[in-house]
Amino acid sequence: MTKFSHIDDNGNVKMVDVTDKLSTARVAKAEGKIYMKPETIAAIKDDTLPKGNVLTTAKIAGIQAAKKTADMIPMCHQLNLSFVDIEFDIDFDCICIRSVVKTKEATGVEMEALSAVTITAITIYDMSKSVDKTMEINGIKLVEKIGGKSDHATEYRPNVGVITLSDGVARGEREDTSGKILADGFIYSGCSVKHQMVLEDGSDKLVPIIHDWISSGVELILTTGGTGLSPRDLTIETLEGIFDSKLTGIEQSLHSYGRGKVKTAMLSRLTAGLVKGSIIICLPGSPGAAKDALSVLIPTIFHSFHMMKGEQH
């Protein structure tokens, strides 16, 4: 059954919770047109309409509308907008309105860009209606969205493997919760996850298994567990010994995201690197760390495989 993002289990409307989403630079652009008589266009250009300067007033109205979008549309989030602009392209029988809206938040600004164009057009209509009863607004649409999960979108999905390192799970005393979260998350995103394994902490089988998986075509391997501070938490030291190179950006992103949610994340250890062209990411063993990793890695990590093939960044 389809799960609706704006409806709870009881069928009531709800706002989408974006608390755990990454705050990134986001941009949205929209456009629309208002058609009118050529003589009305001329009057707007000459600034001779009874209500005054049409385009300046309309631009201010559009900017205000972008900032007030959350007040007009119930389920929109209040966003700290960093930039809003409106531009006009005047033709003989219409005015094309283009908006651009920017923010650095956890959700996009598409609705703000559309609101800006809509209210700009309505304001032009209001200020010109006394001399033109033929005006028509149409073609309002989103033309571009940058940032969030759509940024660096790619259809490529790597073959994924997941290794859980835990004495308790290996002995059957605990369920492999974090490994399942990782596997399910990548399967849901369209990846093939045919390789899964549970090993005890500090297992000497870890490195041979990773090499075997890489030889069989596994391109992305995630380990969960064995990253704590006890003498048996040897996963990081073991894996860093086989890395051809480290991927510090992945490490920093995962650490930054975790620290933004829980202060004790500063004590977490993790690492990431390349081994024979495959990406290895070593994560803490908690379910929370696994969920955080999915939020940070998907879908951005898929873009790395294009980069490794020498394609555009």
C-alpha positions as CSV (number, residue, x, y, z in Angstrom):
1,M,0.0,0.0,0.0
2,T,1.2,3.5,-0.8
3,K,2.3,5.4,2.2
4,F,1.3,9.1,2.0
5,S,3.8,11.6,3.3
6,H,1.2,14.1,4.4
7,I,-1.3,11.7,6.0
8,D,-0.9,9.8,9.3
9,D,-2.0,6.3,10.1
10,N,-5.5,7.6,11.1
11,G,-6.0,9.5,7.9
12,N,-5.3,12.9,9.3
13,V,-3.2,15.5,7.6
14,K,0.3,16.0,9.0
15,M,3.5,17.9,8.2
16,V,6.4,16.0,6.9
17,D,9.2,15.7,9.6
18,V,12.4,17.0,8.1
19,T,14.3,17.2,11.4
20,D,16.8,14.6,10.3
21,K,17.3,15.7,6.7
22,L,20.6,17.3,5.7
23,S,20.7,21.1,5.5
24,T,22.1,21.9,2.1
25,A,22.2,24.7,-0.3
26,R,18.9,24.5,-2.3
27,V,17.7,26.6,-5.3
28,A,14.3,26.6,-7.1
29,K,13.3,28.5,-10.2
30,A,9.8,29.0,-11.5
31,E,8.2,31.0,-14.3
32,G,4.8,32.0,-15.6
33,K,3.1,34.5,-18.0
34,I,0.4,37.0,-17.9
35,Y,-1.1,37.9,-21.3
36,M,-2.7,41.3,-22.0
37,K,-3.4,43.9,-24.7
38,P,-0.3,45.4,-26.4
39,E,-1.5,48.8,-25.3
40,T,-1.5,47.7,-21.7
41,I,2.1,46.5,-22.1
42,A,3.0,49.9,-23.5
43,A,1.3,51.6,-20.5
44,I,3.2,49.4,-18.1
45,K,6.5,50.2,-19.9
46,D,5.8,53.9,-19.9
47,D,4.7,53.8,-16.2
48,T,1.3,55.5,-17.1
49,L,-1.2,53.2,-15.4
50,P,-3.4,54.8,-12.7
51,K,-2.0,52.7,-9.9
52,G,1.6,53.6,-10.5
53,N,4.7,51.5,-11.2
54,V,3.4,48.1,-11.9
55,L,6.5,46.0,-12.2
56,T,8.3,47.3,-9.1
57,T,5.2,46.8,-7.0
58,A,4.7,43.3,-8.4
59,K,8.3,42.4,-7.7
60,I,8.0,43.4,-4.1
61,A,4.8,41.5,-3.8
62,G,6.5,38.4,-5.3
63,I,9.4,38.6,-2.9
64,Q,7.0,39.0,0.1
65,A,5.0,36.0,-1.1
66,A,8.1,33.8,-1.2
67,K,8.8,34.7,2.4
68,K,5.2,34.1,3.5
69,T,4.6,30.8,1.7
70,A,4.4,28.8,4.9
71,D,1.6,31.1,6.1
72,M,-0.4,30.5,2.9
73,I,0.1,26.7,2.4
74,P,-0.5,24.8,5.6
75,M,1.9,21.9,5.2
76,C,4.9,24.0,4.0
77,H,7.8,24.4,6.3
78,Q,9.0,27.8,7.5
79,L,12.3,28.4,5.8
80,N,15.1,30.9,6.3
81,L,15.4,32.2,2.7
82,S,18.8,33.5,1.8
83,F,17.8,35.0,-1.6
84,V,14.7,35.8,-3.6
85,D,14.6,37.6,-7.0
86,I,12.0,38.3,-9.7
87,E,12.8,39.1,-13.3
88,F,10.5,40.2,-16.2
89,D,10.8,39.5,-19.9
90,I,8.3,41.8,-21.7
91,D,6.9,40.7,-25.1
92,F,4.3,42.5,-27.2
93,D,1.3,40.7,-25.7
94,C,2.6,39.2,-22.4
95,I,5.0,39.5,-19.5
96,C,7.1,36.5,-18.6
97,I,7.8,36.3,-14.8
98,R,10.8,34.4,-13.6
99,S,11.6,33.7,-9.9
100,V,14.7,32.3,-8.2
101,V,14.7,31.4,-4.5
102,K,17.6,30.1,-2.4
103,T,18.0,28.7,1.0
104,K,20.3,26.5,3.1
105,E,17.8,24.3,4.8
106,A,16.6,20.7,5.2
107,T,13.9,21.0,2.5
108,G,13.4,22.6,-0.9
109,V,12.0,25.9,-1.9
110,E,9.9,24.9,-4.9
111,M,6.7,26.2,-3.4
112,E,8.4,29.5,-2.5
113,A,9.5,30.0,-6.1
114,L,6.0,29.1,-7.4
115,S,4.3,31.4,-4.9
116,A,6.6,34.3,-5.9
117,V,5.6,33.9,-9.6
118,T,1.9,33.5,-8.8
119,I,1.6,36.6,-6.5
120,T,3.7,38.7,-8.9
121,A,1.3,37.8,-11.7
122,I,-1.8,38.5,-9.6
123,T,-0.3,41.9,-8.5
124,I,0.3,42.8,-12.2
125,Y,-3.3,41.8,-12.8
126,D,-4.6,43.9,-9.9
127,M,-2.7,47.0,-10.9
128,S,-3.8,46.7,-14.6
129,K,-7.3,45.5,-14.4
130,S,-8.8,49.0,-14.6
131,V,-7.6,49.3,-18.2
132,D,-7.6,45.7,-19.4
133,K,-10.4,43.1,-18.9
134,T,-8.7,40.5,-21.1
135,M,-5.7,39.6,-19.0
136,E,-5.0,35.9,-18.5
137,I,-2.4,34.2,-16.3
138,N,-1.1,30.8,-17.3
139,G,2.0,28.6,-17.7
140,I,3.1,28.8,-14.1
141,K,5.6,26.0,-13.5
142,L,8.7,24.9,-11.8
143,V,11.6,25.0,-14.2
144,E,14.6,24.0,-12.1
145,K,15.4,22.5,-8.7
146,I,18.9,22.2,-7.3
147,G,19.9,20.6,-4.0
148,G,18.7,17.8,-1.7
149,K,18.3,14.3,-2.9
150,S,17.8,15.3,-6.5
151,D,21.3,16.9,-6.6
152,H,23.8,14.8,-8.7
153,A,21.0,12.4,-9.4
154,T,22.1,9.3,-11.2
155,E,20.3,6.1,-12.3
156,Y,23.4,4.0,-11.6
157,R,23.1,1.6,-8.6
158,P,26.1,-0.4,-7.3
159,N,26.2,-3.9,-6.1
160,V,26.2,-3.6,-2.3
161,G,27.4,-5.9,0.5
162,V,26.8,-5.5,4.3
163,I,29.0,-7.1,7.0
164,T,27.9,-6.9,10.7
165,L,30.7,-7.3,13.3
166,S,29.3,-8.2,16.7
167,D,30.0,-11.0,19.2
168,G,26.4,-11.0,20.4
169,V,24.9,-11.2,17.0
170,A,27.4,-13.9,15.9
171,R,26.4,-16.0,18.9
172,G,22.7,-15.5,18.2
173,E,22.1,-13.5,21.4
174,R,21.0,-10.4,19.5
175,E,19.2,-9.6,16.3
176,D,21.2,-8.0,13.5
177,T,19.2,-4.8,13.5
178,S,21.8,-2.4,12.0
179,G,22.8,-4.7,9.2
180,K,19.1,-5.2,8.3
181,I,18.6,-1.4,8.3
182,L,21.5,-0.9,5.9
183,A,20.5,-3.7,3.6
184,D,16.9,-2.7,3.4
185,G,17.8,0.9,2.8
186,F,20.0,0.2,-0.2
187,I,17.5,-2.4,-1.6
188,Y,14.7,0.3,-1.3
189,S,16.9,2.7,-3.2
190,G,17.3,0.2,-6.1
191,C,20.6,-1.5,-5.3
192,S,21.3,-5.2,-5.4
193,V,22.3,-6.5,-1.9
194,K,23.1,-10.2,-2.4
195,H,26.0,-10.3,0.0
196,Q,25.4,-10.2,3.7
197,M,27.5,-11.6,6.5
198,V,27.8,-11.6,10.3
199,L,31.2,-12.0,11.9
200,E,32.4,-11.8,15.5
201,D,34.3,-8.7,16.6
202,G,37.9,-8.7,15.4
203,S,37.4,-11.6,13.0
204,D,40.3,-12.5,10.8
205,K,37.8,-13.5,8.1
206,L,36.9,-9.8,7.5
207,V,39.7,-8.9,5.0
208,P,39.5,-12.2,3.0
209,I,35.7,-11.8,2.7
210,I,36.0,-8.2,1.5
211,H,38.6,-9.2,-1.2
212,D,36.3,-12.1,-2.3
213,W,33.3,-9.8,-2.6
214,I,35.2,-7.3,-4.5
215,S,36.5,-10.0,-6.9
216,S,32.8,-11.1,-7.4
217,G,31.7,-7.6,-8.4
218,V,30.6,-6.0,-5.1
219,E,31.2,-2.2,-5.5
220,L,30.1,-0.8,-2.2
221,I,30.7,-2.6,1.1
222,L,29.4,-1.3,4.4
223,T,30.5,-2.7,7.8
224,T,28.5,-2.1,10.9
225,G,30.0,-2.7,14.4
226,G,33.4,-3.2,15.9
227,T,34.1,0.6,16.0
228,G,33.9,1.2,19.7
229,L,36.6,1.8,22.3
230,S,37.1,-1.7,23.6
231,P,40.1,-3.8,22.9
232,R,38.0,-6.1,20.5
233,D,36.8,-3.2,18.4
234,L,39.3,-3.6,15.6
235,T,37.3,-3.0,12.5
236,I,38.7,0.4,11.7
237,E,42.3,-0.5,12.2
238,T,41.8,-3.6,10.1
239,L,40.2,-1.9,7.2
240,E,42.4,1.1,7.1
241,G,45.3,-1.3,6.7
242,I,43.9,-2.4,3.3
243,F,42.7,0.9,1.9
244,D,44.3,2.1,-1.3
245,S,43.2,5.6,-0.3
246,K,40.8,7.2,2.2
247,L,37.6,9.0,1.5
248,T,37.8,11.7,4.2
249,G,34.8,13.6,2.8
250,I,32.5,10.7,3.6
251,E,33.9,10.4,7.1
252,Q,33.5,14.1,7.7
253,S,29.9,14.1,6.4
254,L,28.8,11.2,8.5
255,H,30.5,12.6,11.6
256,S,29.0,16.1,11.1
257,Y,25.5,14.7,10.6
258,G,25.8,12.5,13.7
259,R,27.1,15.4,15.9
260,G,24.3,17.6,14.8
261,K,21.8,15.1,16.3
262,V,23.5,13.6,19.3
263,K,26.4,15.0,21.3
264,T,27.8,11.6,22.1
265,A,28.4,11.0,18.3
266,M,31.7,12.8,18.9
267,L,32.9,9.6,20.5
268,S,31.9,7.5,17.4
269,R,34.6,6.0,15.2
270,L,34.2,5.4,11.5
271,T,36.2,5.4,8.3
272,A,35.8,5.1,4.5
273,G,38.2,4.3,1.7
274,L,38.8,2.6,-1.7
275,V,40.0,-1.0,-2.2
276,K,40.6,-2.0,-5.8
277,G,38.0,0.4,-7.0
278,S,35.3,-0.5,-4.5
279,I,34.2,1.8,-1.7
280,I,34.4,0.5,1.8
281,I,32.5,2.3,4.6
282,C,33.0,1.3,8.2
283,L,30.1,2.4,10.5
284,P,29.3,2.2,14.2
285,G,27.0,-0.7,15.1
286,S,24.0,1.1,16.4
287,P,20.6,1.3,14.6
288,G,20.8,5.0,14.8
289,A,24.2,5.1,13.1
290,A,22.8,2.9,10.3
291,K,19.8,5.1,9.8
292,D,22.0,8.2,9.8
293,A,24.3,6.6,7.2
294,L,21.4,6.0,4.8
295,S,20.3,9.7,5.2
296,V,23.8,10.9,4.4
297,L,24.9,8.4,1.7
298,I,21.8,7.9,-0.4
299,P,21.7,8.9,-3.2
300,T,24.9,11.0,-3.2
301,I,27.2,8.0,-2.9
302,F,25.9,6.6,-6.2
303,H,27.5,9.6,-8.0
304,S,30.9,8.5,-6.9
305,F,30.8,5.6,-9.3
306,H,30.5,8.0,-12.2
307,M,33.4,9.9,-10.9
308,M,35.6,6.8,-10.6
309,K,34.8,6.1,-14.3
310,G,36.2,9.5,-15.2
311,E,32.8,11.1,-15.9
312,Q,31.8,14.6,-15.0
313,H,31.8,15.5,-11.3
